Amino acid sequence: MGAENRIGTVSSTDAETGMVSVLYQDRDGEVTQMLPYATFNGEYKLPQIGDKVIVIHLSNGKEMAVVLGTYWNKSHPARDPGAYHKELGQGAYFNYSKEVLTIAAEHIQFTATKDNKSFSVENLMEDMKKIKEILNIK
């Protein structure tokens, strides 16, 4: 394999090293060695097994390559092309569309690193309920 761009399917991941192996279905099921997964702006999120990814093979060796990442496709479509959407995994995401920011996760916690204080959305909602009761607001 010379320098070329390829599309494949993630066959395994290694969270400790940030590497993935990729299956090339058009090459009779050939699977790459573990390859580094590119990071952009210090973000960390490995793809899931079965995700389609773009792989850039380097000209300095048959096995040397970098996995750039996933891409929108028929089985993984972009939901709202005018929005910012960031999948975080396990059903969690950020979405900004039509002037509304949605943060979705099983639990949401805010932490101030300087003074080491935090609160959760659940606690905030409980506090708001107590305040409404005290002020007799319905």
C-alpha positions as CSV (number, residue, x, y, z in Angstrom):
1,M,0.0,0.0,0.0
2,G,1.5,3.3,-1.1
3,A,0.4,6.8,-0.1
4,E,-3.3,6.8,-0.5
5,N,-6.6,7.9,1.1
6,R,-8.9,5.1,2.1
7,I,-12.2,4.5,3.8
8,G,-12.7,1.6,6.2
9,T,-14.6,0.4,9.2
10,V,-13.2,0.5,12.7
11,S,-12.6,-3.1,13.9
12,S,-10.9,-2.4,17.3
13,T,-9.9,0.4,19.5
14,D,-7.3,0.9,22.3
15,A,-8.3,3.7,24.6
16,E,-4.9,3.6,26.4
17,T,-2.9,4.4,23.3
18,G,-5.6,6.3,21.3
19,M,-5.2,3.9,18.4
20,V,-7.6,1.9,16.2
21,S,-7.4,-0.8,13.6
22,V,-9.4,-0.6,10.4
23,L,-11.1,-3.2,8.3
24,Y,-11.0,-2.7,4.5
25,Q,-13.9,-4.6,3.1
26,D,-12.8,-3.9,-0.5
27,R,-9.6,-5.7,0.2
28,D,-11.0,-9.1,1.2
29,G,-11.4,-8.1,4.9
30,E,-7.8,-6.9,5.3
31,V,-7.3,-5.4,8.8
32,T,-4.6,-2.8,9.5
33,Q,-2.3,-2.8,12.5
34,M,-3.2,-0.4,15.3
35,L,-3.0,3.1,13.8
36,P,-3.0,6.5,15.6
37,Y,-6.3,8.3,15.7
38,A,-5.9,12.0,14.9
39,T,-7.0,14.5,17.5
40,F,-8.2,18.0,16.7
41,N,-7.8,20.8,19.2
42,G,-7.0,18.5,22.0
43,E,-10.4,16.7,21.8
44,Y,-10.5,13.1,22.8
45,K,-13.2,10.7,21.4
46,L,-12.3,7.4,19.8
47,P,-14.7,6.1,17.2
48,Q,-16.9,3.2,17.9
49,I,-16.3,-0.3,16.5
50,G,-18.2,-0.4,13.2
51,D,-17.9,3.4,12.5
52,K,-16.7,4.4,9.0
53,V,-13.5,6.3,9.0
54,I,-11.1,8.0,6.6
55,V,-7.5,6.7,6.7
56,I,-4.5,8.5,5.2
57,H,-1.6,6.1,4.3
58,L,1.7,7.8,4.3
59,S,4.3,7.4,1.5
60,N,7.1,6.3,3.9
61,G,5.8,2.8,4.5
62,K,3.1,0.3,3.7
63,E,1.7,0.2,7.2
64,M,2.3,3.9,8.2
65,A,-1.1,5.7,8.4
66,V,-3.2,8.0,10.5
67,V,-7.0,7.6,11.0
68,L,-8.5,11.1,10.5
69,G,-12.0,10.3,11.8
70,T,-15.5,9.5,11.1
71,Y,-17.6,11.3,8.4
72,W,-21.3,11.9,7.7
73,N,-22.8,9.2,5.5
74,K,-26.0,7.3,4.8
75,S,-25.9,5.3,8.0
76,H,-24.6,8.2,10.0
77,P,-26.4,11.3,8.6
78,A,-26.0,14.9,9.7
79,R,-29.2,15.9,11.5
80,D,-29.4,19.7,11.0
81,P,-26.8,21.1,8.5
82,G,-27.2,24.6,9.9
83,A,-26.5,23.6,13.5
84,Y,-23.4,22.8,15.6
85,H,-23.7,19.2,16.9
86,K,-21.1,17.3,18.9
87,E,-21.7,13.6,19.8
88,L,-20.1,12.8,23.1
89,G,-21.0,9.1,23.3
90,Q,-23.5,7.0,25.2
91,G,-26.4,9.3,24.2
92,A,-24.7,12.5,25.4
93,Y,-24.3,15.5,23.0
94,F,-24.1,19.3,22.6
95,N,-26.4,20.9,20.0
96,Y,-26.7,24.5,19.0
97,S,-29.5,25.3,16.5
98,K,-31.8,28.2,16.0
99,E,-30.4,30.1,19.0
100,V,-31.0,27.2,21.4
101,L,-28.1,25.4,23.1
102,T,-29.0,21.8,24.2
103,I,-26.7,19.8,26.5
104,A,-27.9,16.3,26.9
105,A,-26.5,13.6,29.2
106,E,-27.7,11.2,31.8
107,H,-26.3,13.5,34.5
108,I,-25.0,17.1,34.1
109,Q,-22.6,18.7,36.6
110,F,-20.9,22.0,36.5
111,T,-17.5,22.5,38.3
112,A,-15.5,25.6,38.9
113,T,-11.9,24.4,38.9
114,K,-10.5,27.5,40.7
115,D,-12.5,27.1,43.9
116,N,-13.3,23.4,43.4
117,K,-17.1,24.0,43.8
118,S,-19.7,22.2,41.7
119,F,-23.4,21.6,41.4
120,S,-25.5,19.3,39.3
121,V,-28.6,20.1,37.3
122,E,-30.6,17.8,39.5
123,N,-29.6,19.8,42.6
124,L,-30.3,23.1,40.8
125,M,-33.8,21.9,40.0
126,E,-34.4,20.8,43.6
127,D,-33.2,24.2,44.8
128,M,-35.5,26.0,42.4
129,K,-38.4,24.0,43.6
130,K,-37.6,24.9,47.3
131,I,-37.3,28.6,46.3
132,K,-40.7,28.5,44.6
133,E,-42.3,26.9,47.7
134,I,-40.7,29.5,49.9
135,L,-41.9,32.3,47.7
136,N,-45.3,30.6,47.1
137,I,-44.8,30.6,43.3
138,K,-46.6,28.1,41.2
